[in-house]
Amino acid sequence: MANLDPTPAAPAHREPAAGAGAAPAKASAAPSVAPPAKASAAPPAASAKEARSGALLRVVRKAGSIVRPAPKRRPGSGLPARKVIQVLVWVRRAVQAGCLGLFLYFLFQTGFRGSFASAEARVRLPLPVEGFLLADPFVGAMTLLSTHTVYRGLLWSLGILALTLVFGRVFCGWICPFGTLHHFFGWIFPSRYGKGGKRVEANKTYTRQRVKYYLMYAFLAASVAGSAIGGLFDPICVAVRAIGLAVIPAAQYVVSVVTGSAAGTGSRSVQLAADHTQDFLAASVWQTKQFYFHQTWFVGILFVAILFMNRFIPRFWCRVLCPLGAFLGVFARFALFGMQKDHAKCTDCNLCLVHCQGADSPQGGVKWRQDECHMCLNCESACPEDVIKFRFLPNRKSALVTPDTGRRTALATAAAGAVIIPTARIADVLDANYDHRVIRPPGSVEEREFLERCIRCAECMKVCPNNAIHPAFFEAGIEGLWTPIVIPRIGYCEHSCVLCGDVCPTGAIQKITEEQKMGVGQKPISIGTAFYDQGRCLPWSMSVPCIVCEEFCPTSPKAIWVEEVDIPKREPVAAESGKEPPMKMVHVQRPHVDPSLCIGCGACEKVCPVQDKPAVYVTSVGETRSKTNVILLEDTDYNKAS
């Protein structure tokens, strides 16, 4: 049987009509004209129409009934796939769509759209919005190695490992929302580079697929050294971070511009439609106000670049960069369910390669890569020769079960991962010259333990109702990239809010109560201390009355107190004959900070009317979680032996 190359280089050959064989040879050089049909054939108009659109369904009416032609014949031997496989392929597509929809729904619901008017009210999210992160085995492995403990919620990841030990990497092909996103974008934005023979070549197994295993080794070694920096590449973390901090705010900005333009049209119906759209999206997708995130352009550009790579390499992230896929691939070698091939039947039609998602060598004549297979079942569904069968306890002679990585390279990448952490920590940002801008959310553990636990998932940033928590760029050093910090000028920490700890999947931000945070019967949790730049403060430097910061201070008693003074102030207009303007006495209230009461919430900095650089600012000094980052002398015993 001839090989069936899927390259659409030449049009399909059509059978000639009766009598066409007697036509002169030179007719082939003339324009293509259909030969006359016999009287028994369909009417000429219908025949011409069907010749132009052979893919259309023909409907012939006979004796009042409609007879539909047989389905299109499969290539090669035309053997149909097993019915159970055909059903499972559609079930897999439905599960993929459902898991992606559930992930996006959880992400949309990661936010509080109510009010904190009552300090006694306990605000919690009704849904387990961090559920996909809790079910992430790679996250569980990193935190186990870095902290030597397992955060209780991460025990759900054992279920995914158990599923992998039975069925292989079904998480990658069926459940993972980030993988489905790549699958979807590769489908709706196909490229000319991904068709025919080029797609066959792109779906073959390449050595570049080893990269994800090297990343996995490096990140696990870094976890042993005490850092969960691997969260930078975990697919669930990437999806939450990119969609939550870049895609949703960008969509909100675009929609607000469009609806704002619609409101200016003067048409009442258009204005009502714009208002209803805004109200619906604010209640279900994003917050009522526009959210901004620190340096989020970088997160967004990387996300777009990763999706764009699918035009050249199908499911580029899953095949080349995903450490979670590599982690599951290691366990997939023990899976009870797998592929079995009958190489003698293979005709090298390559249809299995055309539809392969994992680039796991499903074609005949080579061994199947079990650690790369996403269990999409497309290969068996497409095979017309009954070469491929998925079953329990298959014959392993036609499979490679161990990851194809060089031992020396694997050891080198693991060593690099272990070395990069102490290398990053000998810089001055952690111990010797701690950056004052690194203000961690309330409930955060001590900095070293924080870096052991934080996976940079951005759940805390997405849930913060005041847009106060942001991804760090290099304020906390390279190890602290995209870890959460509070930027009070953008948003302040709500006095009675504990949602950031409620959604943290690893315990980097502890689940604290409102009583602990506000100091009911105990000392309140502090994340920093406020300071005044008297050269910019209006009452101090310009003799202008202003007590906005004192009015917004949420503590009781207030951490900001004012000093009542009468001071001279020059009139704003010049006197006659160019003399100096006259002076007058004004009464102002000069603000001061009581560091024993300040909790560093940043409300004062947020509302300061000096816009470009506020006259009051918050730094991390005095935070509750640290025993060394202190400001009050009585908190530090300098005579104590170190």
Secondary structure, DSSP 8 states (H G I E B T S, - for coil): ---------S-------TTGGGS-GGGGGS--------TTS--HHHHHHHHHTTTS---EEETTEEE-------STT-----HHHHHHHHHHHHHHHHHHHHHHHHHHTSS--S----TT-----SS-TTHHHHT-HHHHHHHHHHHSS--GGGGGHHHHHHHHHHHSSHIIIII-HHHHHHHHHHHHS--GGGSHHHHHHHTS--GGGGHHHHHHHHHHHHHHTT--GGGGT-HHHHHHHHIIIIIHHHHHHHHHHHHHHHHTT--HHHHHHHHHHHHHHHHHTS-SS----TTHHHHHHHHHHHHHGGGTSTTHIIIII-HHHHHHHHHHTT-SEEEEE-GGG-----HHHHH-SS----STTS-EETTT-----HHHHH-SSS-EEEEES--GGGEE-S----HHHHHHHHHHHHHHHHHHHTSTTTTTS--TT----TTB--HHHHHHH-----HHHHH-TTS-EEE-SSTTTTTTTT-EEE-TTT----TT--HHHHH-SSSSB----HHHHHTTTS------EEEE-TTT-HHHHS-----HHHHH--SSS-SEEEEEEEEEEE-SS--GGG----EEEEEEEEEEE-TTT-----HHHHH-S--SS-SEEEESTT-TT-SSS---GGG--TTS--
